[in-house]
Amino acid sequence: MSGRAVTTTSVEERTDRMALPKLCPRELDVLAEIAQGASNTVVAQQLSLQPDTVKRYLRNAMRKLHATNRHEAVRAARDWGLLGVEAGE
């Protein structure tokens, strides 16, 4: 170990320091489907896209949202007000 402390930041802490991410409409469509629990294959079918295209949109959205996984990307998009918040969450 190098002796350096590892720090983690929550989505809320990151969103306080960043400008509103600019996601394209298809990236938002993909995130909205994922937020409903859809797999990449189901998203592809719902949006008439190829699965690899869904993966590319998701990767791009994750990069723009500074998310490390699909769940964090959905949460960050909701925190930014880019997606609706589901009842009960």
C-alpha positions in Angstrom: 0.0 0.0 0.0 1.2 3.5 -0.7 -0.3 4.9 2.5 -2.7 7.2 0.6 -6.2 7.3 1.7 -8.8 6.2 -0.8 -11.8 8.5 -0.9 -15.1 7.9 -2.5 -17.7 10.4 -3.4 -21.4 9.9 -3.7 -23.4 10.8 -6.8 -24.8 13.8 -4.8 -21.3 15.1 -4.0 -20.2 14.8 -7.6 -23.4 16.5 -9.0 -22.8 19.4 -6.7 -19.4 20.1 -8.4 -20.3 19.5 -12.0 -22.3 21.2 -14.7 -25.5 19.6 -16.0 -24.5 16.7 -18.3 -25.6 17.0 -21.9 -27.0 13.6 -22.9 -28.5 13.1 -26.3 -32.1 12.0 -26.6 -31.2 8.4 -27.4 -28.9 8.2 -24.3 -31.9 9.4 -22.2 -34.2 6.8 -23.9 -31.8 4.0 -23.1 -31.4 5.2 -19.4 -35.2 5.5 -19.1 -35.7 1.9 -20.2 -32.9 0.7 -17.9 -34.5 2.6 -15.1 -37.5 0.4 -15.7 -35.3 -2.7 -15.2 -34.9 -3.6 -18.9 -31.8 -5.5 -20.0 -29.7 -4.3 -23.0 -31.5 -6.8 -25.2 -35.0 -5.6 -24.2 -33.9 -2.0 -24.6 -32.7 -2.8 -28.1 -36.0 -4.4 -28.9 -38.1 -1.6 -27.4 -36.1 1.2 -29.2 -35.5 -0.7 -32.5 -31.7 -0.7 -32.0 -29.0 -3.2 -32.1 -27.7 -4.5 -28.7 -24.3 -3.1 -29.4 -25.8 0.3 -30.1 -27.6 0.2 -26.8 -24.3 -0.6 -25.1 -22.6 2.3 -26.9 -25.4 4.8 -25.8 -25.1 3.4 -22.2 -21.3 3.7 -22.1 -21.5 7.3 -23.4 -24.2 8.2 -20.8 -22.2 6.6 -18.0 -19.1 8.6 -19.1 -21.0 11.9 -19.2 -22.6 11.1 -15.8 -19.3 10.0 -14.3 -21.0 6.7 -13.4 -19.2 3.4 -13.0 -22.2 1.1 -13.7 -25.8 1.2 -15.2 -27.4 1.6 -11.8 -25.3 4.6 -10.8 -26.0 6.1 -14.2 -29.7 5.9 -13.7 -29.4 7.3 -10.2 -27.2 10.2 -11.4 -29.7 11.0 -14.3 -32.5 11.1 -11.8 -30.5 13.3 -9.4 -29.9 15.7 -12.3 -33.6 15.7 -13.1 -33.0 14.1 -16.5 -35.3 11.1 -15.7 -38.5 11.0 -13.7 -38.4 9.6 -10.2 -40.3 6.4 -9.8 -43.0 6.2 -7.1 -41.8 4.6 -3.9 -38.1 5.5 -4.4 
